[in-house]
Amino acid sequence: MKILGIIPARGGSKGVPRKNIKLLDGEPLIAYSIKAAQESRLLTDVFVSTDSEEIIAVAKKYNCSFFKRSEENAGDNTPIEPVIYELLDALKEVYDLIVLLQPTAPIREGKDIDNVINMFIEDKELESVVSVVELEDIHPARMYNVDSDKNMESLESTKERFRRQDLTPVYLRNGSIYATKVKSLQANKKLISSNKKAYIMPENKWANIDTERDFLIAEVLVREWKNRKQ
């Protein structure tokens, strides 16, 4: 298979200004995704898709190919699918698989990317894979709808009083890896197909950065992750 790795990184960010180039334990945030992609043995090509000259400079520093996306596809509310289509059209290459690596989820390794790709090799009918982490006490049984009068309605009332260890596991997308067959993407116009499987990552690889608070937490998690790798 020909497999394209895409790292989508806009210059603008409301939650954390210039987020994708902000230093995280001494390195630009986007560098973690670039290095993980470069560790992969199965990706054919890797491109940073961005509207920012600053991000392009970081991509060059880390020897990663880049694509200057259009202003039309660099807005706050731009879906990811047009960003992918624009890059595919520009490259004029025929790829079988897209692997999307969000720079806001910095804790992943090349082997995680290759494990996801191998899921497609092993299951020819599979169309999409999404990375997830298992939630424990953060569970729908602990969650509520609250109305204007502060009345609470449990999302899972039959399990509201269950002990954590008695709850059925639930999983959350951790934002790290999204993979889809190009044919499926073109047919369904969606990154995540209904024919999908989960790639389950350990909780210590869960860091998704949208706010300054997330960044502070990620600093600790990234240092611990680096220490375990040594």
N, C-alpha and C positions, 0 to 999 in steps of 0.2 A: 504494500500500500504506500501511496504518497501521502504524507501527513504534514499538515501545516499547523504550526504553533503560532497563536496570535496572543499578544499581550496588549490589551486595549488600555490606553492611558491618556485621558484628556488633560489639558493644562489647567483647566478651571476646576475648582472644588469649593463648595460652600462650607462644608463641615470643618475641613482642615485646609487652609490656603496652601497652594502648591504641594498638595499632599504627595503626589507620586515621586517627587524628588526630595521630599523632606527626609533628613537623615534619621535612620532607625538603627540604633547601636552602631553608628559610624558609617553607614552606607545608605545611599538613596533607596527609598522604599522599593522602587521598581527594579533595582538591581537584584533583589532576591528572586524575582520571577525570571529575570533574564538568566541568572546563573543556574536555576533549576532546569530551565529549558535546555541550556547548554550541556547539562549533565545527562540528559536523556539520550539513549542510544537509538531510539526509534523515530524521533521527529525528523522529517526530511528537511524542513526549513522553519525558521522562526523569525517573525517580524513584530516589532513594536508599531502599533497603529496610534498615531498621535497628531494633535494640531499644534503642539508646543515645540518651539525651537530649543527650549531648555531640556525637555525630555529627549529630543533628538540628540543633543550633546551628550547626555548620559548614555544613551544607546550606543553611540559611537565609542565612548570611553570603554564600554564593556563588550565591544566588538559584536554588536548585535545589529542585524538589518532593521531598517525602519521604513515606514510609509507615512507621508504627510497627508493626513485625511482632510477632506473638505470641511469648510465651516458648517455646511449643512448637517454633517454627521458629527459635530462636536458640541452640540447643545446639551443643556442640563437634562433634557427629557428625551434625548435621542435613544431609541432602542438599540440593542447590540446587533441585531440582524443586518440592518443597512451598513453598519461599520464593516461587517464580515463580507457582505456582497461587494462593497466598494474595493476592498483589498483583493478579493478574488478576481474581479474584473481587471484590476490594474496589473496583477501578476501574470495574467493570461496563461496560467498553468492549470493542469487538471489534477486536482487533489481528491483523494478518496475520503479523507477524514480531517476534521477541524478539531484542534484541541485549544480551548480558550483558557488562558491563565490570567486571572485578575490580579493586578499588582497589589490590591488592597488585602490580599490573603498571602502574606509572605512566607509562611511556614509550610514548605513542601519540598520534596526532593525529586531528582530525576527519576528515581525508581518508582515514585508515585505516578508520574506521568506515564512511564512505560507499563506499569501495572494496569492502568486504565486502557491503554492501547491494546494490551494483550487480551483484555476482555472482549474486544471486537474480533480479534484473531480467533479466539476460542468459540465465539458465538456469532456465526455469520449473519444471523437474522437481527441482531441487536442494532438499534439505530442511535441511541443516546446513552451516555453515562454521566452521572452527576456525583461529585464527591460530597459526602455527608459525614457528620459525627453523631454518635449516640448521645442523647440527652438522658440524664438521670433524674435529679430532682427538679430540673426545669422541664416540666411535663404538662400537657393539657389538663391533667387531673388537678394541677395546682394553679390553674388559670381561670379567670372569670371575665364575663361581660359585666360592666358596671354602668347603670343608667344614671340619669341626671339627679336622682334622689339618693345615689350611692348604694342602691340595692344591688346585690351580687347574684349573678347567675353562673353556676359552674359550667365549664365547657364539657366536663365529663362527670356529671353528678354521681353516677354509680361507682366511680373510683375516687371520689373526693377524699375519703378517709383511709385509702389504702396506704400501706407503708411503701417507701420507695422501692424496696426489693420485690414487692408484689406487683408493681406496675409493669405493663407490657412496654417494651422498649419503643421509643420513638426517635426519629432521626431528623436532623436539621442540615440543610445545605450550608456548607461552611465557606462557600465562595471560592474555593481553591482551584477546582478543575471542572470544566464542562467540556464534553466531547460529543461530537455528532458526525454522522456520515453526511457528506456533502449532498448526496442525492436526497436524503431525508430532509435536510435543511431547505433545499430548493423546492421540494414537493410540498412541505408543510408550512414553510415560511416561519418556522420557529426553531430556536436553538435547542430546546428540550422537547423531544418527541414523546408521544404517549408510550412508545415502545422503548422503555428506558430501564436501566439498572443502576444500583447504588454502588459507588466505590467508598467503602467505609474506612475512614481515617481515624486514628486515635485522637482523644480529646486534646492531647498536648500539641497537636497540629492545628488547633482551632484558634485563629486570630484573624478577625475581619475588621478592617480599620475604616471607620466612617467619621469618627469624632476625635477630638483631642484626648478624651478619656480612653478611647480605644487605643490611641497611640501610646499612651502611658503604660497601659496593660501589656501591649505588644512588646514594648521594650524589655520587660521582664521575661515574657514567654520566649522571645527570640534569643536572649542570652542563655536561658536554660537549654533551649533546643541546640544551640551551637555547642554548649558544653557537653551535651550527650553525644554529639557527633564526633567529638575529639577522641 
